[in-house]
Every structure is written in structure tokens, then in C-alpha cells.
Amino acid sequence: MRSGSFVRRQIAALVRFYSRPVRVAGTIALFLMPAACAFCVEHTIPPQAVDNATWCAKYVNNGDLDQAEARAKLAIEFSPKYAEAWNCRGLVEYRRGHLDLAIDYIKRALAYKNDFAEALNNLGAILMNERREYPQAENLFRSALQVDPGYPNARINLGLVLLYQDKGNEARDQYLRCLELDPNTCDCRMGLGVLALKAKDFGEACAQFEKHTQICPDIAEGFYNLGFCQMQRGRCQEAYSGFVGALALKPDYLEARKNLTAAMDCLGRQDAAAQRLLDKIKEDPGNPELHFKLGSMWEDKQEYEKARGEFTSVVKLKADYKVAYYRLARLADRNLDRDDTVRFCQKFVDLVRDEPLAAEKAWCTSRVRELQFGPGQ
């Protein structure tokens, strides 16, 4: 079990990931607006300006900053007061690490269009992430939301800056509003989990991180945080599965590897054979065959919960590992879990199709029919 100081360090590390700028999907920091707006400043924006600003946005997203800058300059030549073009120039300079210049360009965009929600959000994100000017950033995010209450990026950023200022209740309110708009928003789930960790409500934290791994299965930090809070609850098998999931997505995740070792120690050793497998998994946690062997061993010893955890790790590591789905179906059926029995059987049957696993396929087909339509159907 980790000390309170370790919990605080973990929250800090989590928030650094959570505020990471310019991720392609689900980021909560800088966002590139689509630049396809026909906003008028004293006159209609020429289509050449709109077109070049749109290309600027595309080039920034692709990391081609020289081309992005050239397009932004062209847009400004066609329309010197075109706010979207100045905003894009600001993002180019932010990517280059020229913070003062980025701030200057985005402020210029706001001078030409003071209700420009994306520019308000971008400026706030720079002040939050790079300058730690949290009150000013908060005001900018709130202004962006006044312009567009449905703007999720500004809502998520507002939650984060409130969290930075230890305004937990206000941050929670923003995350909940965000989830009302879209219950599958990864960053809002992460934020609620962080708040629960800070409050040492590990049950709630685990619930939020579990949902996060379901809606965002490609983010290693979600699995790591789930493993971490399960360790705080003393649930070693669930913690172990979380760290394995994190390492499957990010093999060089040092903290996950360290905590995987702690979770294995927490699980304890049943015998020499199990110990040898656990030691091998420490060295190669992303090997599905090792997890399948350990799951089979736990199943033979009637350690069914541990077996389920291992087979779950197998399918996380290798989504088409057919027999693991069958074993999960049998364990779910033993546990009278109708939904999981059907789900795993259907996945197994879909994968095997014409392959020679006739007995297993026949059992799954028959069992699903019984569960869905009753005996004898």
C-alpha cells in the first residue's frame, strides 16, 4: 500500500498528462479551430483568406509549421483583420515554443473578433499550461463558454484550471456538465477520477477510471490510474490487470512496470510454478501466452477470480486470442453472469468460424441459445 505522499505525487503526474497540449483527439489544452468561418470585419472575408486559413489549420495538425505559417501569412494578406488567420499564426508559434509571439498573435485575433471562442480557449490554455496564470486562464475559459456554452474543449479546460486552484466542487460541476453533453468524453472522466483520488475516495476513483478505460481503451494512463486506485483498495488482482493493460499500450511506462511488481507481490505466490510464471511476466508483461498459462494454472487451482483477471489481460494484449474468450465465457457461466457468458461466447464463435474448435464452439452456441431463448430451444 502506498503512503499519502505517494498518492499526492501520483495525482501531480496524472494532471501533467491530463493537461498535455495538442493531442489529436480528446486533448484539453490547445485546440485548432476549423477556420471555415465567414465572419465579417467591416467587409466580407475573401474566400482566398478562408481557404488559406483552413490550410494553415491542417498543416499545424500535421506538424508542418513552415507551410502553416506561409498559409496564415497569405490569409492575412487577403484579409489583414481576419481573426482566424491570426489565431492560426499564434498556434504555429506556440508549437515552435515562441510563447510571447503566440500570445501576441492570439490577442490580435481577439482584438479583431472579441467573441472568438477558440482564441479565448487557446490563450487560456497557454496561460494555464505555460505561465500558470490560473485566474486569468479561468476568466478566458469562462468567456469562451459565454460565447458557446456547448464548447467542450473550453469546458474541460475550465474544469482543469479549477482543479489546479483547488476548487474541487467547481471543477466537479464543470466535468459533470461536460458529461451531460457527451458521456463519452475521456478527459471529463479522467478529471472526476482525479478529484476522487484527491479526496481519497478510491471507490469512486476506480469507478470513474473503469469507465474511462471502457470509452477510451487506447489511453495507457487510464489503465494505470485504475490499477493505482485498486491498489489503494487492496484489490491486488484488479490492480495487476490495470497495470498490465497500461503496459500493453505503453511498454516503456516505468511507473506501471514498478507498480506491476508491487501488485504481483500483493497477489502472493501459490507455489513454485506460479512464481516462475509471475517472474517471467515481470520481464515480459506484454506476452499474452504467459498470461494465458498463468490463467490456466489459476483455473486448475480453482482460483477463478485470478483466472478471469489473467484471461482478461490476454484479450487486452491480443484481441483475437480465441481460446481466451472461450475460457472467459466458461468462467462467466460458472459465476452465473448471463451477459458476459453471451458476450464472450459470441466473440469466440465470431473469431473461430470454420476453425477446428468444434467442441468449444458447440458449447458456446448451445449455451447462448439456452440463455437467450430458454432450455430445449
N, C-alpha and C positions, 0 to 999 in steps of 0.2 A: 504493500500500500504506500502511496506517495504522501509526502508531507504537504502541509498547506503552502509552503513556499514553492514547492514544485508545481502545485496547482496554479499559482499565480504566474509562474514562468510560462506554463503551458498556454494560459489564456493570452498572454502577450504574443507568443509565437503564432497562435491561431489568428489573432487580429491582424498581424502583419500580412499573413497570407490573404486574409479576407479583404484587405484594402489594396491588394496588388492592382496597379493601374493597367488599363488597356488589355484586358483579356478579351478574346474574340466573342465569347458568349458568356453571359452571366456576370460580367465584371461589375464592380460597384464604384469604380473610380472614373477615369476619363471616358467619355462616350463621344463618338463621332456622329454628328447629325447627318442625315442623308443629303443635305444641301440641294434638295429639289424643291425649294420653296420660291414662289413667285411674289415675295414680299416687295412692296414698293417703297422706295425712299425718294420722294419728290418726282419720280418717274418710274415707269415700268422697267424692271430689271431686264437687260438684254438677254436673249436666250444663250448667247455665247458665254456670258458670265455664269449663268446657271450650269451650263454644260461643263465648263472648266472647274467650277467648284465641286461638282459631283465627281469628276475625275480626281480631283485633289483628295477627296474623302476615300476613294477607292485605293489610291496609291498609299495613303497613310496606313490604311488597314493592311496593305500588303508589305509595308515596311520600306517602300521605295520613296524615301523622303525628298530626294532631289527632284524627281518627277512631280511629286506632290507640291513642292514649293513652286516649281515652274507653272503648274496649273493654277495655283492660287494667285500668283502674280498676274497671269493672263486674265483671270476673272476680275481682278481689281482694276486692270487697265480698261476693261469693258465697262466696269461699274465701280468707281472708286469708293462708294459708300455701301457696297454690298456686304452686309454683316456676315453672311455665311462664309464668304471667302476669307475675311479677316479671322474668323474663328478657326478655319482650317489652317491658316498660317500659324496661328497660335499652337495648334496641336502638332504641327511639324516641328516647331522649335521646342516644344515640350519633349518630344521624342528624342531630340538632339541633346537634351539636358540644359537648354538655354532658358532657364525659368523666368528671368526678368523679361526677356523678349516675348516669351509665350504669354505672360501675364499682360504685357503691354498690348499685344495684338488682340487678345480676347476682350480686354477692356475697350479697345477701339470698336470691336464688333458690338459691344453693348452700348457704346455711345451712339451708334447708328441704329440700333434696334434694342431698346431697353427692356423689352418683354421677350427676349430671346432665351427660351428656357434651357436649350442645350449649352449656350455660352455661360449662363449663370451656373449651371451644374459643373461645367468644365473648370471655370475659375474657382468655384468652391472646392473641387477635388484637388486642384493644385495647392491651394492654401491649406487644405486638410492634410494631404499626404506629404507635402514637401516642406511647408512652413510651420505646420502645427498651429496655425491660427484658427483655432476651432470656433470661437464665437462668430468671426467673420464668415467662415465657411458655412456655419449653421444658417446665418441670415441669407446667404446666397441660395442654399438649397430650399429654404422656405420660400424665397422669392420665385424660384423655378416652379415650385408646386402651386403657387398662387396663379401663375400663368397657365399651368397644365397640371391639375390635381391627379391626373392619371399617368403621370410620367414616372415609371417605376424606378429608373436609374437615380433620379433625384430623391425619391422616397427611401431607397436603400441607403444612399449616401447620408441622408439626414439621420437615419437610424444609427449609422456607424459613428457619425460625429457626436451624436448624443451619448453613445456608449463610451467614446473617448473621454467625455466630460463627466462620466459617472452619473449621467441622468438616465438611470436604468428604466424607470417607469415610462418615461417619454420615448425612449428607444423602443421598448416593447410595443408601445402603441403604434409606432410607425411600421414596425415589422408585421404586426397583425393587420394593419390597413393594407400593406403590400400583399399579404396572403389573401385578403379578401378579393383583391383584383386578380391575383393569379396564385392559386395554392401550390403551384409547382415552381415557385421562384426559389432557386437554390440558395442565394445569398440571404434571403429572409429566414429560411430555416436555419442556416448557419448562425445568423445573428441571435435568434431565440435560443439556440443551443449555448452560445457563448454567455448570454445573460443568465441562463440556468446554471452554468458552471461557476460563474462568479458568485452566484447565490448559494453554491454548493448543494443545489437541488439536482443530484445526479440522476435521479429517476426521470425528471423532466428533460434534462440534457440528453440522456440516452434516447428518449422518445423522439426528440427533435432531430438528433443525428441519424437515427434509424430511418426517419422519413427522408432525410437528406440523401442517404445512400440509395434509397429507392428511386427518387426523382432525378438524382444526379450521380449515376453509378460510375462515372468516369473521373470523379474528383477524389484523389487519394486522401486528402485531408479529412473528408467526411468519414471515411472508414477509420482513420487514425483516431479522430475525436470520439467516435463511437467506442472503439476499443479502450481509449483512455477513461471515459466515464464509466464503462463497465468494470474496469479495474477498481475504480473508487467504490463501486458497489460490491466488490468481492466476487464478481461473476467471471471467473477466470476463463471458462470456455468461450463465452461470448467476447471477452476482451481479446483472446487469442485469435478468434475468427476475424475481428475487426482489423487487427494489425496485419494479418495475412492478406486481407483484402487491400489494405493500403500498399503493401509491398508488391502485390500483383500489378498495381497500376504504376508504382514508382519504386523500382527495385533498389535505388540508391537512397531511399528515405531512412536516414540514420536513426532518427528518433523512433520510428516504427520498428526498426530492427532491434533496438535496445529494449523496447517495451515488449516485443515478441518474446525475448528471452525471459523477461520477468513474468509474463503470462504463462510460459511453459513451466517455470519454477513453481508458479502458483498451482498449476494443474497437478504437479507431483508425478512421480514415476510409479507405475504399477509393477513393472518387472524389467528385467534386463532388455528384453526385446523391444518394449515400448521406449525405453530410454535410448536405445540405439537409433530408433526412428526419429525421436524428438531431436536428438543431436544432429542427425542428418538434415532435418528440416531447418534447424538453426542456420546451417551453412547454405541451404538452398531452399528458402521459403516459397519460391515460386514454382516448385516442381509438383505438378498435380499427382504424379504417380506416388510420391511419398505420402501425400495426404490421403490418397485412396487406400494405401496399405495400412496406414495408421487407423483410418476409419473402419476398415475391415477388422482390424485387431480389436478395436473398442467394441464393435458389434459382436464379435465372438465372445467377448468377456461380459456381454450384456450391459455394457456402458453405453446405453442407447443415445443419451444426450450428447456425449462426447463424439460418438459415431456420426450423429447428424451434423455436428459442427464441422467435422472433417470433410464429409461428403459435400457440404455446402461450400467449403473452401475450394474443393475440387472444381465445381462448376463455375465458381467465380474466376478461377485461374484458366479453365478451359471449358468454354461454353458448350462445346459439342461432345463432352465426355459422357457417352450414352449410359454406361452401366451405373454411373454415379446417380443419375436421375432415377433409375430403377431402384437403387438402394434407398434413396430418399423417399420414394413412394412407399416402399415396404415399411420403412420406419414411421412415416406419417400414418399409414394404415394401422400399425401397431398402437399408435398413440390416439387412434380414433379421430384423426384430423382429416375429415372428408375432403375439404377444399384442397389441401396440399397433396393428398393422395391423387386426386383427379388431375391437379396441375402438373405434378411430376410425371405421372403416367402418360399424360398427353404429350408432354415434351419428349419423353423417352420413345414413345411409339412414332412420333413425327420424325425423330432422328434415325431410328433403326430401319424403318420402311422395309426393304427387302433383304436386310442383312440377317445372318443366321443366329438370331437370338429368339428362336420360336417360343420356347417355354416362357421366357420373361415377357415377351410381347403378348402371349396368350393370357397370362395372368393379368397384366395391366388392362387389356381390352375387356376381359370379363369383369374385373373389379370396377372399372369405370362405369360399365353398363349397369352393374348392380347398384352402385351408389347414385347414379343419375335416374334410373328407371325402376329400381327395386329388384329383388331376387327373382330368378327364373325368366328374366326378360332377355 
